[in-house]
Structures are given as C-alpha cells and as structure tokens.
C-alpha cells in the first residue's frame, strides 16, 4: 500500500509539474500576443513614398484613387528593432532601424513579426531599399524602384515602370503592363500575362527567366540568364520584329521555331572566372538572328551556358 501511495504521489507531482509548464508556456504565448501592436497613419497625397526595410519584414502595397497615403504597421515589439515614419515636403519616409546590431546574428532573424500594409494613390513614386524584404504589390499604377540585397516580390495587376536591382531576387509578375528593368546576380524571374509597352530588361546570373506575353511587345526587350534558361513565350500572338539569340559556342543552346537569317561567331569577355589566368580571356559565342515583318522592336535573348529560347 505504501508503495502504491508513493507511486501515486510521484505521478501527482509529475502531473502538477507538467501543468505548471503548460501554464507557463500558455502565459508566455499570451504575453507575446499582448506585445503585438498595431500603429496606423494617414497622409495627404505625396509624390514619393520612401521605404527602408530589413530582415523578414513583409510589405503589402496597393494602389487607390483616394488621394491619401494610408499606412498600417503590425509588429512584435523588441528593444533592438525600431521604426520611424516621417512626413516631408512631397514625400513620406518609412524606415526600420536595428539597434545594437549583432554581426553574428543572421539578418533574416530581425523583424520576423513585422508587416507593413500600405495604400498609395496611383501615380506615386515608390522607392524601396534595404537589406531584405518580402513584397506583394497589387492594383498599382505608378513607378516602383527597389534596391535590395535580397528579396521576394510579387506584382499583380501593376501598370507603370518597375526598376529593381538585387543580389538575390525572386520575382513573380502577373497580368501587368509597362516598362520593366529587373536584374540580379542570383534568383529567378517569372512573368505571365505581361504587356511590354516600354523598353524592358530582365537579367540574372544564376537563375531562370521565363516570360509569358499577353501581347506582342511594343518596345525593345532584353532577356538574359547566364547559366540557366532565358525563355520568352509569345502565346500565339504575332511574332514581329528583329530577334537575336546569343549563347556560348558548344556550351549554350539556342532554340527558335523560326529559321535564322544570319549566323556568326564572335569573341566576348569570359563571364566565369575560375582563377587569375581567366582575367582578360575571350570566349567564343554564337549569334543568330532573324527578322519577321518590321525590324522593330528588337528582342535579344542571351545565355552563356544555359538555354536561350523563343516560343511562338
């Protein structure tokens, strides 16, 4: 009987300890929820919105005809993660700050619970820069410029000028129209339902670019993926203009549904340096081209050791 009582007592103590742990965990979770705060601002229409973000910040941007800039920030308050919002003549400025920055701490662990939700009038100039961020831009008509170390971007029903330069870029563009200038060292760019109305450039070093068009482009277009696939799909729309394909001889591939009018081999600077002896070296490239209908606009699809492909 004593042994049984002792066993029951041990089980009771273990159950009590487990209950205290659960309550402590639940209380801690509740405390974290209490720290999650929301702040909002409204400004009259400005020409420019400047945004600087870091870490795992998520940014949702949409356009409107309201004549106001509306900003909402939801964040989990931490002592070393701060923000500032300033109104200047002709501009609104949003900035995230890292206090006591730790170089040994991964940048992505900063601002893990931060979300900016921004509505701007159509025609606004959006200028974004910083270390990293995740963007969703919808129903916007204007100018969007981004200069980041790394980032993920989704554009949906956007019209205007998109200009982005990143070391690591993952971009998806849907049902959008305008002039596009996207470049990165690594990452991928994918576009569907794209209408090119202004001169456009899509470029990546290590990554794929796949462009699916909604109309025959009305302006020059360059698509370059050094070591992977650079592909343009006309989706059955008229293929007219001057088309040029470039790939490293014997290493890159060129795929076209049309016969070429002209083929040549030329020397170009080597794009991949293995050691110091490679500097200044020239590599042999193939250039193939054809014209259908008018000689404008001009399309260039280029790769080094990947595939340059046109689909009609």
C-alpha positions as CSV (number, residue, x, y, z in Angstrom):
1,X,0.0,0.0,0.0
2,X,2.8,2.4,0.9
3,X,4.5,1.6,-2.5
4,X,1.2,2.3,-4.3
5,X,0.7,5.6,-2.4
6,X,4.3,6.6,-3.2
7,X,3.7,5.8,-6.9
8,X,0.5,7.8,-7.0
9,X,2.3,10.7,-5.2
10,X,5.1,10.7,-7.8
11,X,2.5,10.7,-10.6
12,X,0.6,13.5,-9.0
13,X,3.8,15.6,-8.6
14,X,4.7,14.9,-12.3
15,X,1.2,15.9,-13.4
16,X,1.4,19.1,-11.3
17,X,4.8,19.9,-12.8
18,X,3.5,19.3,-16.3
19,X,0.5,21.5,-15.6
20,X,2.8,24.3,-14.4
21,X,4.9,24.0,-17.5
22,X,1.9,24.2,-19.8
23,X,0.5,27.2,-17.9
24,X,3.9,28.9,-18.1
25,X,4.1,28.2,-21.9
26,X,0.5,29.4,-22.4
27,X,1.2,32.5,-20.3
28,X,4.3,33.2,-22.3
29,X,2.3,32.9,-25.5
30,X,-0.3,35.2,-24.2
31,X,2.3,37.7,-23.2
32,X,3.8,37.6,-26.7
33,X,0.3,38.2,-28.2
34,X,0.0,41.2,-25.9
35,X,3.2,42.6,-27.2
36,X,2.0,42.5,-30.8
37,X,1.0,46.1,-31.6
38,X,-0.6,47.9,-34.4
39,X,0.0,51.5,-35.5
40,X,-1.5,53.5,-38.4
41,X,-1.0,56.8,-40.2
42,X,-2.8,58.8,-42.9
43,X,-1.2,61.4,-45.1
44,X,-2.4,63.6,-47.9
45,X,-1.2,62.5,-51.4
46,X,2.6,62.9,-51.9
47,X,4.7,62.5,-55.0
48,X,7.0,59.9,-53.3
49,X,7.0,57.2,-50.7
50,X,10.4,56.1,-49.4
51,X,10.6,52.8,-47.6
52,X,13.7,51.1,-46.0
53,X,13.3,47.6,-44.5
54,X,15.4,44.7,-43.2
55,X,15.2,41.1,-42.1
56,X,12.0,39.2,-42.6
57,X,9.7,42.2,-43.0
58,X,6.6,41.7,-45.1
59,X,5.2,44.6,-47.1
60,X,1.8,44.7,-48.8
61,X,1.3,47.6,-51.2
62,X,-1.8,48.5,-53.2
63,X,-2.9,51.5,-55.3
64,X,-6.1,53.5,-54.9
65,X,-7.8,56.7,-56.1
66,X,-8.5,58.0,-52.6
67,X,-5.9,60.8,-52.7
68,X,-4.4,59.6,-49.4
69,X,-1.5,57.5,-48.3
70,X,-2.6,55.0,-45.6
71,X,0.0,53.0,-43.6
72,X,-0.5,50.3,-41.1
73,X,2.3,48.6,-39.2
74,X,1.8,45.4,-37.2
75,X,4.8,44.4,-35.2
76,X,6.1,42.4,-32.2
77,X,7.9,45.0,-30.1
78,X,11.6,44.1,-29.4
79,X,14.1,46.5,-27.8
80,X,16.6,46.3,-30.7
81,X,14.1,46.7,-33.6
82,X,12.7,50.3,-34.1
83,X,10.9,52.2,-36.8
84,X,10.3,55.8,-37.8
85,X,7.7,57.4,-40.0
86,X,8.3,61.0,-41.2
87,X,6.4,63.4,-43.4
88,X,8.5,65.6,-45.6
89,X,7.6,68.1,-48.3
90,X,6.4,66.0,-51.2
91,X,7.3,62.7,-49.6
92,X,6.6,60.2,-46.7
93,X,9.6,58.3,-45.3
94,X,9.4,54.9,-43.5
95,X,12.5,53.4,-42.0
96,X,13.3,50.4,-39.9
97,X,16.3,50.6,-37.6
98,X,18.3,47.9,-35.9
99,X,19.8,49.0,-32.6
100,X,22.8,47.1,-31.2
101,X,23.2,45.2,-34.4
102,X,24.9,41.8,-34.0
103,X,27.0,40.8,-36.9
104,X,26.9,37.2,-35.8
105,X,23.1,37.1,-35.8
106,X,21.5,36.2,-39.2
107,X,19.9,39.3,-40.7
108,X,16.7,37.3,-41.5
109,X,16.0,36.8,-37.8
110,X,15.4,40.5,-37.4
111,X,11.8,41.9,-37.9
112,X,10.3,38.4,-38.0
113,X,6.9,39.7,-36.9
114,X,6.7,42.9,-38.9
115,X,4.1,43.7,-41.5
116,X,3.6,47.0,-43.3
117,X,0.3,47.4,-45.2
118,X,0.4,50.5,-47.4
119,X,-2.1,52.0,-49.7
120,X,-0.9,54.8,-52.1
121,X,-2.6,56.9,-54.8
122,X,-2.0,55.9,-58.3
123,X,1.0,57.7,-59.8
124,X,3.0,57.6,-56.6
125,X,6.8,57.0,-56.9
126,X,7.7,54.2,-54.6
127,X,11.4,53.9,-53.7
128,X,12.3,50.9,-51.6
129,X,15.8,49.9,-50.3
130,X,17.5,48.0,-47.5
131,X,18.8,44.6,-46.7
132,X,15.8,42.3,-47.4
133,X,12.1,42.1,-47.5
134,X,9.1,40.3,-48.9
135,X,6.8,42.4,-51.1
136,X,3.3,42.0,-52.6
137,X,2.3,44.9,-54.9
138,X,-1.3,44.8,-56.3
139,X,-3.5,47.0,-58.4
140,X,-0.9,49.8,-58.5
141,X,-0.2,52.3,-61.3
142,X,3.0,54.3,-60.9
143,X,6.7,53.9,-60.5
144,X,8.3,51.2,-58.3
145,X,12.0,51.1,-57.7
146,X,13.8,48.7,-55.4
147,X,17.5,48.3,-54.4
148,X,18.0,45.4,-52.0
149,X,20.5,42.7,-51.0
150,X,17.8,40.1,-51.3
151,X,14.0,40.0,-51.7
152,X,10.9,38.2,-52.9
153,X,8.5,40.2,-55.0
154,X,5.0,39.5,-56.3
155,X,3.5,42.0,-58.7
156,X,-0.2,41.5,-59.6
157,X,-2.2,43.9,-62.0
158,X,0.5,46.5,-61.9
159,X,1.0,49.2,-64.6
160,X,3.9,51.6,-65.0
161,X,7.6,51.4,-64.5
162,X,9.3,48.6,-62.4
163,X,13.0,49.1,-61.8
164,X,14.8,46.6,-59.4
165,X,18.4,45.6,-58.7
166,X,19.2,42.9,-56.2
167,X,21.9,40.4,-55.4
168,X,19.3,37.7,-54.8
169,X,15.9,38.2,-56.4
170,X,12.8,36.0,-56.7
171,X,10.1,37.9,-58.7
172,X,6.7,36.8,-60.0
173,X,4.7,39.2,-62.2
174,X,1.1,38.6,-63.2
175,X,-1.2,40.5,-65.6
176,X,1.0,43.6,-65.6
177,X,1.8,46.3,-68.1
178,X,4.6,48.8,-68.6
179,X,8.4,49.0,-68.7
180,X,10.4,46.6,-66.6
181,X,14.0,46.6,-65.6
182,X,14.9,43.6,-63.3
183,X,18.4,42.5,-62.7
184,X,20.0,40.1,-60.1
185,X,23.1,38.0,-59.6
186,X,21.0,35.1,-58.4
187,X,17.4,34.1,-58.2
188,X,14.5,33.7,-60.7
189,X,12.1,35.9,-62.6
190,X,8.8,34.6,-63.9
191,X,6.1,36.6,-65.6
192,X,2.7,35.7,-67.0
193,X,0.2,37.9,-68.9
194,X,2.9,40.5,-69.4
195,X,2.4,43.5,-71.7
196,X,5.6,45.3,-72.7
197,X,4.9,49.0,-73.5
198,X,8.4,50.4,-72.8
199,X,12.0,49.3,-73.2
200,X,12.5,46.3,-70.8
201,X,15.4,44.3,-69.4
202,X,15.3,41.0,-67.5
203,X,18.7,39.8,-66.4
204,X,20.1,37.2,-63.9
205,X,23.4,35.5,-63.4
206,X,22.4,32.2,-61.7
207,X,18.7,31.6,-62.2
208,X,15.9,31.2,-64.7
209,X,13.9,33.8,-66.5
210,X,10.5,32.8,-68.0
211,X,8.4,35.5,-69.7
212,X,4.9,34.8,-71.0
213,X,3.5,37.6,-73.0
214,X,-0.1,38.9,-73.1
215,X,0.5,40.9,-76.4
216,X,3.2,41.4,-79.0
217,X,5.7,43.8,-77.3
218,X,5.6,47.4,-78.4
219,X,9.2,48.2,-77.3
220,X,12.7,46.6,-77.2
221,X,13.2,43.7,-74.9
222,X,16.3,42.0,-73.5
223,X,16.2,38.7,-71.6
224,X,19.5,37.3,-70.3
225,X,20.2,34.3,-68.0
226,X,23.9,33.5,-67.9
227,X,23.8,29.9,-66.7
228,X,20.2,28.8,-66.9
229,X,17.1,29.3,-69.0
230,X,16.1,32.6,-70.7
231,X,12.7,31.9,-72.3
232,X,10.2,34.2,-74.0
233,X,6.7,32.8,-74.9
234,X,4.6,34.8,-77.3
235,X,1.5,32.7,-76.6
236,X,0.3,32.7,-80.2
237,X,0.5,36.5,-80.6
238,X,2.1,37.8,-83.8
239,X,5.9,37.4,-83.8
240,X,7.2,40.5,-85.4
241,X,10.5,42.4,-85.1
242,X,14.2,41.7,-85.0
243,X,15.2,38.7,-82.9
244,X,18.7,38.0,-81.8
245,X,19.9,34.9,-79.9
246,X,23.3,34.7,-78.2
247,X,24.9,31.7,-76.4
248,X,28.5,30.4,-75.7
249,X,29.6,28.2,-78.6
250,X,29.5,24.5,-77.8
251,X,28.1,25.2,-74.2
252,X,24.9,27.2,-74.6
253,X,21.8,26.3,-76.5
254,X,19.6,28.4,-78.8
255,X,16.1,27.2,-79.6
256,X,13.8,29.0,-82.0
257,X,10.7,28.0,-84.0
258,X,11.9,30.1,-87.0
259,X,14.8,29.8,-89.3
260,X,17.6,32.2,-88.9
261,X,18.6,34.9,-91.5
262,X,22.1,35.4,-90.2
263,X,24.6,33.4,-88.1
264,X,28.0,34.4,-86.8
265,X,30.6,33.6,-84.2
266,X,32.4,36.3,-82.2
267,X,34.6,36.7,-79.2
268,X,33.3,38.1,-75.9
269,X,34.7,38.6,-72.4
270,X,34.5,35.4,-70.4
271,X,31.7,35.5,-67.8
272,X,33.0,33.0,-65.3
273,X,36.4,33.4,-63.7
274,X,37.9,30.2,-62.3
275,X,41.3,31.7,-61.5
276,X,43.5,34.7,-62.2
277,X,44.6,33.4,-65.6
278,X,41.0,33.8,-66.8
279,X,41.1,37.6,-66.5
280,X,41.1,39.2,-69.9
281,X,40.3,35.9,-71.7
282,X,37.8,35.9,-74.5
283,X,35.2,33.2,-75.1
284,X,33.6,32.2,-78.4
285,X,29.9,32.9,-78.8
286,X,27.3,32.2,-81.4
287,X,24.9,34.9,-82.5
288,X,21.8,34.0,-84.6
289,X,19.1,36.4,-85.8
290,X,16.1,36.8,-88.0
291,X,13.5,39.5,-88.9
292,X,9.8,38.9,-89.2
293,X,7.8,41.7,-90.6
294,X,9.2,45.0,-89.4
295,X,12.7,45.2,-88.0
296,X,11.4,46.8,-84.8
297,X,11.1,46.2,-81.9
298,X,14.4,44.5,-81.1
299,X,14.5,41.3,-79.0
300,X,17.7,39.9,-77.6
301,X,17.7,36.5,-75.7
302,X,21.1,35.7,-74.3
303,X,22.7,33.0,-72.2
304,X,26.2,31.7,-71.5
305,X,25.9,28.0,-70.8
306,X,22.2,27.8,-70.4
307,X,19.3,28.0,-73.0
308,X,18.1,30.9,-75.0
309,X,14.6,30.0,-76.2
310,X,11.7,31.6,-78.1
311,X,8.2,30.0,-78.1
312,X,5.8,31.4,-80.7
